[in-house]
């Protein structure tokens, strides 16, 4: 026999052992005077319900009137979503309050009954959800409300409602909140990158293709290549919010109810933009969750590339970037090491998100029409997806806020590289009026000769340049004044200044682009805040309705 402490039975006054660690189980029962074969549930409120028998003989759960036996422990643990549902409790309470207000408004329950329900729902707020003992948060809340009022009062809460439309509603509510939070985090990082791009509008940097040195750019230009896709992700998050913010509440199990509910009223009180028009689609659709994870997968895939760049740049071979010690890890064996572990885990987050997306799509792919319990795991996949994305954004914000760029090393590597071959070819096109393909051939042969001597174009004087061009293409030459002009053009500052392409790396263009990106970021932040303000207004409207009803009681 396991030991336990005595707890008063509020129904019979008998002493009953409370098993905090084992709410289900066989034990000696003070009520039955024998080894009890029934399952007892005792929650933190001190209620006892042997086999959960009610007036109608419900066994082991308020939903089990049709079934003759209680759910055995292993199955109960397997199907329970209580641990995940802890994150949904506040949405469950909020949606239940809106539903209660609607029932009273429609005359389906009296205002006094609504007042009692609302007071009981408020008492559940802030309480820890038990680790076990209920299938889900819906059963937990309704059970506690019924116990703290009466079956006549608590039993009315579920009128014209099903767990199917309940879970769809609160999952959408949780998803929309996380989407806005994630969008604002994304924009914090985007605006940080835009600010850094302005600061480094004139910091020269090598641009790579195939991880080979390619062209002259600036660090500011490169940082904008991080910010712009993140802004697209922020826009997708807002679009995903708009698709998510549609109310399934009132659809009941799958095909509505004969009770005349007002779905638009509950949608308005809960801040939804509109009602999902089809009841079956309302309860079965989880495309909003798949879309939310997909958008996050795109974002983390982009940030994986950013992390990969910073990891490479932090090596001695590059030497472009250094993480602060607070974001680096040591080696357990090699005392000199400073490892970018946080960035490596950012890089690893993208495939994890991809797996979550495949998980959700695989569940949805295999289902027939209608609600199926297979949808239950999608909640946890969705929440963990948001957790990962938020962690990654926080880390990347710290990396760019506290990390240090080595501008001198960036310039040194650029000046000593062979990337001035394209500016040479383009100068020949402009100044000597030859086809680009011929100019390309001349510059290519010159680059090969210089590579064999470990020299660079930027290190040559005008006479050396003229000689090389003449050697490379007999019969073709440039004048001394042209050679001097060409020599002065083959350095990073001159190349950047003469690059006039829209969206290019010149300082003027980087600064112009930064203004546009900043404007876009501000507009997206405004859109996010407008949606947050709409939810806040809806919450105030609901509270006003609640106060009017609670005052009745």
Order of alpha helices (4+ residues) and beta strands (2+ residues): beta-beta-beta-beta-alpha-alpha-alpha-alpha-alpha-alpha-alpha-beta-beta-alpha-beta-alpha-beta-alpha-alpha-beta-alpha-alpha-beta-alpha-alpha-alpha-alpha-alpha-alpha-alpha
